[in-house]
Amino acid sequence: MRPASAPTTVSKAVTTAMLLAAGKGERMRPLTLTTPKPLVLVAGKPLIEYHIEALVKAGIEDIVINLSWLGQQIVEHCGDGGRWGCAIQYSREDEPLETAGGIIQALPQLGETPFLLINADIWTEYAFEDLLYQPLPSGAAHLVLVDNPQHNASGDFGLCEGRATPAENDGLTYAGIGLYDPRFFNGYAPGKRPLLPLLEQAIVEQRLFAQHYPGRWTDVGTPSRLEQLERELAYAKDKT
């Protein structure tokens, strides 16, 4: 159930996505000393390419990528997006602005309609097209939540009747995938800013929605998780 006063968009107005790629990837060192984490290879393909291909398949036409650490390598690899059939723009950060700060800086490039937001350092089989027609009240966000991995056993949020709630005993983990109305960030000044406080405030104001995705998802945050993902993909390939 949504607030009656909030206008809702239900069309495929979602043609834009933002890939968060500005982090230093410190937990992935030494791999990320010379390579930005989105370009780390997973089964022989740079991680960011999985997202670009999936977004284009879903119908996304415009992608904004924020950059900081070794960001020029991402520009040189991805270019203007033409080889995937999309248009890629870049939002450069002299120093990483954290998640909300990076989004706020990129808002002029993201337009006035809802946009997808994806952490570039995850791997998933989630179908992004599932979010393109998701009804979204003005100023709201809709998160994708997954079962808790070992490194986040208590989860980030609860889920009740389509709304995100504070995490309690049955919390789920934010997948780093969401749909955001640009007005979700109204009133927040540019600068370095984490996303979690904004999400917690949105829970209080009943404008944070969510869904549970039970499929394959990995936070490729450390070399050991990368190795595990490589083993899983190799095993799956051998079985086909």
N, C-alpha and C positions, 0 to 999 in steps of 0.2 A: 504494500500500500504506500502511495506517495503523497506528499503534501498537496492538498487540493489547490493551493494558490500557485504552485510552481508550474510554469509552462513546460511542456515536454516535447522533445524532438524524437520522431520515430522513423524518419526517412533515412535512406543511405546518404546522409549528408557527410558521413565519415569517409573522407578520401585522403586524409593526412595522418601520418604517424610520426612519432618522435622516438628515436633510438638513443638511449642514454649511454654514452661512450666516453665520458670525460674522466673517469676514475683512473687512478694510478695503478691499480691492480697489485697493491703491495703484498697481499697474501699469495699471489701467484709467482712471486720472484723465486728463482732467477729468470723465469720465462719472460716476464714483463719488464726486465731491465732494458731491453732493446726492442721489444715488440709490444704495442698496446694490446690489452687483453682482448678486445673485439677481433683482433687479427690472429689470435692463437688458433692453431689448427685443431679441428675436431674431425677425426676420420678423414683427414686430408683436405678439409675445407675450412677456411677462416670462419670463425663462429658467427661473425656479423652477416655473412652471406646467407646462412640459414634463415635469418630473420628477413632480410631483403627479399629473398625468393618467396617466402611464405606470405609476406605482406602484399607483394605484387599479385600472387595467386589469389589472394583474398579480395583484390580490387582496389588496393591503395595506389594512388597515383603520385603522391608527393610525400617525401620522407625528409625529415630534419634530423641531423645527427649533431649532437653537441660534442665538442672536442676540447681536450686540454693536453694531457700527458701523451707525447709522441703523436699528436693528432694529425700532423701532416702525412704520416704514413697511411692513415685511414683515408684522407683525401686522395692520395695518389692511388690507392687500391680501388676505391669505390667510384671516384670521378663524379660525373654528373648523373649517374644512375642509368644512362642510356642503354647500357648493355643488358639491363634487366627490364627495360621498358617503363621506368619511372623517372621522376625528377628528384635529385638529391640536393638539398641545401645544407650548409654547415653553420653552426652557432659556436663561435670560438670563445673559450674562456682562458684568460691568462693564468688563473689558478682555478682548480675545480670549485664550482659554486654550490656543491651538493645538489641533491635531486631537485628540490623545489626551486632553489636559486637558478639552476640551469634551465628549468622549464620557464620560469618567469622571464628570463632574458630572451628566450626563444619565442615567446608568445607572438610578437609581430610576424614571425615567419609561419606560425601555425594557423593563423586565420581566426575566424569568429565562430566556427562550428566545432562540435566535439572532435577530438583526435585520440588516436590510440597512443599509448605510452608503453614502451617495452625496454626493459633493462637489456643491454646488449651482451651481458655476461651470463645469460641463462641459455639453456638448450631445452627445447620443448617440441612436442607434437601438437600442441594446442592449435586449433583452427581459428585464426584471427577473424575470419569472416563471421564467426558467431557473435562478435561484438558490433558489427557494422550496423545492425538494425536494432540494437539494444535501446529501448526507450530510456531517456536520460533527462531528468528535470534540470532546469536552468541552475547553474552553479553547483551541480552535483558531480560525483565521480562513481564509477562502477569498477570494482576490483575483481580480479581472478585470484582465488585462493586454492592452495594445494595442500595435500597431506604433509604433515611436518617431517622434514628430513632430520637426521640424527643431530645435526649441528644447530637445530632450532626446535628442540623437542616441545617447548611450551607454546609455540605458535605466536602469531602476531595479532590476530583478530578472531572473534567469534563470528558465527553466521546464524541469523534467525530470520526466517521468512523473507529472504532476499536482501536483508540489510546486514551490513557489517556492525559488529558490536565489540566491546572490549574483550580481549582474550581472557578466558577463565580456564577451567579444567579441560575444555574440549576445543581449544583454539586451533586455528589453521594458519598456514604460512602464506603471506603475500607473495604471489608468484613473480612480481615485477612486471605484471601485465595489467593494464587497466584502460578504461575509457574515461576521458576527462572533458568536461565542459570548460572552455577557457575562463569563464566567470568564476570557476572554482577558486581561482587565484586572485580575485578582486580584493583590493585592500592590502595586499602584501607588497612591500617595497622591494625593488631589485637588491641583489646582494647575496651573500652566502647564506643559504637557508636549507635545513633538512625538511623532508616531506612529512615525516611521521607526525609532528605537532599539528599540521594542517589536516591530516586524516583524522586525528583524534578529535579535533574541533568539529569536523564534519559529522562525526558520529553523534556528538552532542546535539547538533543542529538537524539530525536526521536527514542528511543529504549524502550519505555514503552507502552505496549499494554494493552487493557482492554476489558471487556465485562460486560453487565448488567445482574444480576441475580434477577428476580422479586419474587422469592419464599421465603420460610420461613427461617428466620435468626434472631438470637438474640445475642447481645453482653452481656454475662452473667457477667456483671461487678459490680453489686451491689446486695445486698439482695433483694431489691424491684424488680429488673428485674428478678431475680431468681424466686421469688414468682409468678410474672406474667407469666413466662414461664411454671411453674408448673400448673397454672390454665388453660392455653391454652392447654397443653398436656392432662390434665385430661378431659377437655371438649371434645377434639377430640376423646379421648378413649371412652367416654360415647356415642358419636354419632355413633361409629362403632359397 
